[in-house]
Amino acid sequence: MRYQVYPLIIFMLLPLFLVFGDESFHSKYAGEESRRIKSLSQDDVEELKNGGGWGLAKVAELNGVPGPAHILEMKEQISLTSEQEERIKAIYNKMKKEAVALGEQLISFEIQLNDGFLEGSIDLKTLKELIQKIETIRGRLRLVHLSTHLITPDILTEEQITKYNILRGYAQDPCQNIPAGHSAKMWKKHNGCE
């Protein structure tokens, strides 16, 4: 009689194991439901509030076209002149001011979108309007960041850009890869190869 109870208990608990034991339905977003803005992490919010790049200029950065923020961080390592530093600071300050304002707008629209779903008050018309506003701001924000990558290289020498890319981990060893048109001896001397 004792052995007949166990199969009955297992049979009764089997649905619970099937429902709660199967993690294949477990969302990779689990835990994010406690965020104030579900679509933005706290790091995202901080980056936007501070005018940070938020990965929006990656296409320029990874193609060897530097932007002002990292140039200023490594000004000693790439031997910026005081005139170069002033010009790059001006570009950076303008970019940061615009990026902070756009970041605040983006956060505001994401809050509105979040609250519409949270409160159940959003309709298709409002959803379309908010998405359009969010994507317009995101595009403007990306343009602000990428446009600085177009301007910054004009202020730098080829050697500074090469050194920047090496320090960022993007370029090959300059001692082994001398750009066309450069004196190998001078290039190696300027890049500390000898």
SULURDA-V480952 format. One record per backbone hydrogen bond with DSSP energy under -0.5 kcal/mol. NH is the residue of the N-H (numbers start at 1). CO is the residue of the C=O. E is the energy in kcal/mol with one decimal. If there is no record, write none. Layout:
# SULURDA-V480952
nh: <NH NH>
co: <CO CO>
e: <E E>
This chain:
# SULURDA-V480952
nh: <4 5 5 6 7 8 9 10 11 12 13 14 16 17 18 19 20 21 21 23 25 26 30 32 34 35 38 40 45 46 47 48 49 50 51 52 56 58 60 61 62 63 64 65 66 71 72 73 74 75 78 79 80 85 86 87 88 89 90 91 92 93 94 95 96 97 98 99 100 101 102 103 104 105 106 107 108 109 110 111 112 113 114 115 116 117 118 119 120 121 122 127 128 129 130 131 132 133 134 135 136 137 138 139 140 141 142 143 144 145 146 147 148 148 149 149 150 151 152 153 154 155 156 156 161 162 163 164 165 166 167 168 169 170 171 176 177 178 179 182 187 188 189 190 191 192 193 194>
co: <1 1 2 2 3 4 5 6 7 8 9 10 13 13 14 15 16 16 17 21 22 23 27 29 31 32 36 37 41 42 43 44 45 46 48 47 53 55 57 57 58 60 61 60 64 67 68 69 70 72 74 76 75 81 82 83 84 85 86 87 88 89 90 91 92 93 94 95 96 97 98 99 100 101 102 103 104 105 106 107 108 109 110 111 112 113 114 115 116 116 116 123 124 125 126 127 128 129 130 131 132 133 134 135 136 137 138 139 140 141 142 143 144 145 145 146 146 147 148 149 151 152 152 153 157 158 159 160 161 162 163 164 166 165 165 173 173 176 177 179 183 184 185 186 187 189 188 188>
e: <-0.7 -0.7 -0.8 -0.8 -0.8 -0.9 -2.4 -2.8 -2.4 -2.0 -2.3 -1.7 -0.6 -1.9 -2.3 -2.2 -2.9 -0.5 -1.6 -0.9 -0.6 -1.6 -1.4 -2.7 -0.8 -1.8 -0.6 -1.5 -2.3 -2.5 -2.6 -2.5 -2.6 -1.9 -1.0 -2.7 -2.6 -1.2 -0.8 -2.6 -2.9 -1.0 -1.4 -2.5 -0.8 -1.3 -2.5 -1.5 -1.6 -1.1 -1.9 -1.1 -2.5 -2.6 -2.2 -2.2 -2.7 -2.7 -2.0 -1.8 -2.8 -3.1 -2.0 -2.5 -3.1 -2.2 -2.1 -3.0 -2.7 -1.8 -2.4 -2.8 -2.3 -1.7 -2.6 -2.5 -2.3 -2.5 -2.4 -2.2 -2.1 -2.4 -2.7 -3.1 -2.0 -1.7 -2.7 -2.8 -0.7 -1.5 -1.4 -2.6 -2.5 -2.1 -2.7 -2.6 -2.2 -2.3 -2.9 -2.7 -2.2 -2.5 -2.7 -2.3 -2.3 -2.8 -2.3 -2.3 -2.3 -2.0 -3.1 -2.7 -0.9 -0.5 -0.8 -0.7 -0.8 -1.2 -2.6 -0.6 -1.1 -1.9 -0.7 -0.8 -2.1 -2.7 -2.6 -2.6 -2.5 -2.1 -2.9 -2.2 -1.2 -3.3 -1.1 -1.2 -1.2 -0.5 -0.5 -1.7 -3.0 -2.4 -1.9 -2.9 -1.8 -1.2 -3.3 -0.6>
